[in-house]
Amino acid sequence: MFTGRAKQITIFIGETDQYHHQALYMAIIEMLRREGCSGATATRGVAGFGASSLIHTAMILRLSFDQPLVITVVDRPERIDRVLAPLREMAPNALITVQEVEVVQSGAPFKEGLPDLKVSEVMRREVATVHPDSAITQVVELLLDKDFTAVPVIDDEGRVVGMVSDNDLLTRGGMNVTISLKKATDLDYVRELHESLENANRKVSEVMTREVVTTTPDAILGRAARLMVEKHLKRLPVVNSDGRLVGILGRLDVLNTIAAVHLPEWHPEAHANGAQSTVAGVMTREVPTVHETATVEEIFDLLVSSSHKRVVVVDDKRHVVGIVADSDLISKVSRESWPGIMEILISKVPIGRVSAEARKHIQKLRARSAKELMTRNVVTVREKMPVASALALSAEKRVKRLPVVDAEGELVGIVGRTEMMRALLA
């Protein structure tokens, strides 16, 4: 947790209020947990009335089953601000208040690794799934609408029989572009890409991965997280003793658990404890980098040759001023240039080796520089920052890779979630 300035949300609802066939108070608490909140408490009242003027009471003679409930959340101001919109959508009739508070003492956070929790306490219970007989176009449409790139495949009895991912669609499904790039385009272009599938009527069973790594609800979270790191997985289906799907554990769920209790007020002068590994020990020093005046050709050459899928933009002092990802190139240029950009990113070859048609599209972008195409306000970390703190920041800011800077703000490396999780769970 933390001490200092914070915000408190108070939500007033009824015990019988529902959200998507689930008790509203449980749905809210699960959402707050997924968003990385440090904690939330639901308290049942003995009596009360709200805007409807109906009196709710716990007195047995009144036989009321709709007791008043109050959910209280205290957290960092930015995290509270982030959850307000989903809260209002989930509970449109609730009274919701926000006030500034001062945290003078909090629970002791874990210092390294993960807390002693079970997977069932962290997993998501509402899981998007597909059937083996579903068309692969259904998978594409589902993934385009979600923030993940793989879904479990279940049979008629709810047993997990496979996983189908973005990579499966690329290697066996005939899809010619990643889901992340599709999300950067408009819907009309997505429909055109659907039509480009080799056989849009193919079934999920033909392209899915059948050897599925799973975990159980009673498994210790740390062990499940290590399994994800070892197997290079971002989502882990959770099954019961019969093999039936009961939830899903995502890498972001693990990261949010870290962020909930380990986003310290770290400052540059702080030194990590001896037991803690720092970002400097796990970062990659070879960073695909361009100056803010770099041309489109320079950016493409680095993007297709780097596994980072992004290029860091620096100024004359090597201070980070932006990042250019493949999705930035799609979202910040006109639709007419997309085919040329797609061909280069898909083929992974320099501009000089793509088709004449693609080069014609890229010619229109020659006047554009990295400064125009980059995403600004980049989240960076110091090389001395503890890995747990950097991972928590990655979850809080929803950033997968973080440029690393030294005490003078000069770029010295880049670090991703996979390397940090491996170091944290070692």
Summary of the structure (lengths in Angstrom):
residues: 426
radius of gyration: 24.2
end to end distance: 23.1
largest distance: 82.8
contacts: 1339
relative contact order: 0.11
helix: 36%
strand: 26%
